[in-house]
Amino acid sequence: MDTIAVNRNFMKSNFKEMDNVESDQMKGLPQPALEKEFDKNNKIIDLITIEKIKIENNNLIQNIKNRKSYRQFKDKSLTLEELSFLLWASQGVKSVYERNNVSYATFRTVPSAGARHPFETYLLINNVDKLKRGLYHYLAIEHKLLFIKEIENQNKEIAAATLGQEFTAKAAVVFIWSCLAYRGEWRYNIAAHKPMLLDAGHICQNLYLACEGIKAGACAIAAYNQEKVDKIIGVDGENEFSVYLSPVGKY
Ligand SMILES: Cc1cc2nc3c(=O)[nH]c(=O)nc-3n(C[C@H](O)[C@H](O)[C@H](O)COP(=O)(O)O)c2cc1C
């Protein structure tokens, strides 16, 4: 099959083929962790909980109407409260479901096939009050932010990694979502991949709508250099790899 045929096939549902496949969950193998392990020695920043966050524009109809992609941003910082809101809206955990004394699933502000939630959120922070520039990881279950490291020439690197989309270098923060594919494969094996990509769309849509709430703009990005983005966020590119990005900044 040529590449287009292979890719079209990928877009189709292959749940029927699961009749002949036993997933690791069916085999009784332990499930992967709901959240990526992190170095507890790194600096961890408390985020503001949704109950304490005040949003300027919380009219859903207006926010849906106004939603669009922004590629120009003011040189203006986001507050930690605003960033907390965007993280909560895009990947926030509402509850952890325990089954047989194991943390079996998270329920979040976005849907996910089988509640597998196979993504981690990385942030390239450029201009957020009280936070130094660099790479961060959102600890969704804890609703905290983990500082990972400073990135040399961060703005130049992200513009190059997004194939010269220079506006990414002007954003206050760039959201980068990675996929830990086994979280979905453990349950759905060969049928996991299409649903996982569908899941990613919901995350970014919630980010767009949440941005409208704080007079900020987002722009979904799928045109990027896989190796370069994976290198920036420090993932292996096999078990975990970037799938989607969005810069965010004030307009
Ligand atoms: C999956 C996906 C990938 C996209 N990738 C890019 C991108 O790499 N660069 C870009 O400038 N816009 C990108 N966009 C934004 C679209 O160009 C934009 O949504 C479209 O032009 C419609 O404009 P609107 O979002 O303002 O309604 C992407 C959008 C989606 C949904």
The ligand as an ORCA input file, in Angstrom:
! r2SCAN-3c Opt
* xyz 0 1
  C      -5.088     19.845     13.550
  C      -4.760     21.268     13.239
  C      -3.491     21.616     12.863
  C      -3.162     22.936     12.583
  N      -1.867     23.265     12.310
  C      -1.543     24.556     12.096
  C      -0.188     24.938     11.912
  O       0.730     24.137     11.922
  N       0.061     26.272     11.712
  C      -0.921     27.214     11.717
  O      -0.613     28.389     11.536
  N      -2.214     26.883     11.914
  C      -2.551     25.589     12.120
  N      -3.855     25.251     12.392
  C      -4.882     26.289     12.481
  C      -5.774     26.308     11.238
  O      -5.059     26.845     10.137
  C      -7.038     27.124     11.549
  O      -7.802     26.454     12.521
  C      -7.871     27.329     10.286
  O      -7.218     28.139      9.346
  C      -9.233     27.955     10.603
  O      -9.062     29.181     11.268
  P      -9.701     29.476     12.692
  O      -9.099     28.488     13.688
  O      -9.293     30.893     13.012
  O     -11.170     29.277     12.593
  C      -4.162     23.932     12.662
  C      -5.461     23.579     13.054
  C      -5.758     22.279     13.354
  C      -7.136     21.921     13.830
*
